[in-house]
Amino acid sequence: MKKTKVAVIKTSPERVLDDYRRLAKLAGMKEAMDGSATTILKDNISWHLPMPGANSTPWQLEGAVLALKEEGFGEIVAVENKTVVTRPKYGEKQNKYDIIYEKYGIPILYNFEPENMSWVEYTPKSKLRILPKIYPEGLRLPDYFFGKNIVQLPTMKCHIYTTTTGAMKNAFGGLLNVKRHYTHSWIHETLVDLLKIQKEIHSGLFAFMDGTTAGNGPGPRTVIPVKTDYILASEDQVAIDAVAAKMMGFNPMDLKYIRLADEEELGNGRPENIELVGDDISGVDLKFHVGDNFASRVGDLLWFSPLKVFQKLFFHTPLVKIFVAASDTYHDKYWWKKHGVQIFEEWKKESPWGRLWESY
């Protein structure tokens, strides 16, 4: 596979919107997508609460919108999804996305609302690794996604199940319905399958990754925010995740989802096959470490240990409500109140990115 390009810029709150527009040009956004097609903005609400480093930032959304408009892209629409543990309509307000979408007249659609889109059966052209086994009754996708560009808007952060998370994982919520937690035991293979599907159904793929405040530790929600000041962009969803992983201190090819995608030539995961443009990041090593929390230890038992044989009992029956309630209690009622609120308030006061967030 030929070399692909990832653009990286070290930015600041004063110039971040201009830098996002410059980033788009450096990464070749205009050439990566169909200018006559509708473009979907797929923001990342890992948590409906405004945890720094966990979710797309307002300036990331605004920078992407400005870049798309500057490059002549026409209709822009935001699409959001829910999970068993996140509330998108609450999250878009808590994270100030509604302010950006209203400012630029961008409609918000929800892939779980029948009046916005329907889930239709889809037979992939590619040979998939795992999804046909997880969904033997047939794979269903939102009909609205077909024939449209998509811009993924992840943040640079760790993840308890995939070590890092980025552009490839950001497709997860949009393309799989709320039963997607069934895939966690095979999450790496699932992400590879979803990238194959994206390449089949979309008229163009692009990603802006915000690393202005990156998430260290047991993400994607209970992260340790780290001021890093970087933003990244690429049409190669594998390469942008690989570059971010390397910046965080991980060997990209040690991450199974990146290695599998590289082996299937869905993108470049090997650093030597990636052309870096923009600022020099050769000395960047953030030395991130994933670690564990209560939720990850339970997840490890149920998704990856011998106990995974009981998944159908736990997750394909009403018993799943117990785990959803436990996750909500731990994250929203315990961790956020005990740790998250203080981290968030300190970030708003002490970080220039927190002060920028307050200005929206």
ABEGO torsion letter per residue (X at the ends): XBBBBBBBBBBBAAAAAAAAAAAAAAAGAAAABBAABBBBBBBBBABABBBBGABBBAAAAAAAAAAAAAAGBBBBBBBBBBBAABBAAAAAAAAGAAAAAAAAGBBBBBAABAAABBBBBBBBABBBAAAAAABAAEBBBBAAABGBBBBBBBBBBBBAAAGBBBAAAAAAAAABBAAAAAAAAAAAAAAAAAAAAAAAABABBBBBBBAABBBBEBOAABBBBBBAGBBBBBABAAAAAAAAAAAAGBBAAABAAAAAAAAAGAEBABAAABBBBEBBAAABBAGBBAEBBAAAAAAAAAAABAAAAAAAAAAABAAAAAAAAAAAAAAAAAAAAAAAAAAAAAAAAABAAAAAAAAX
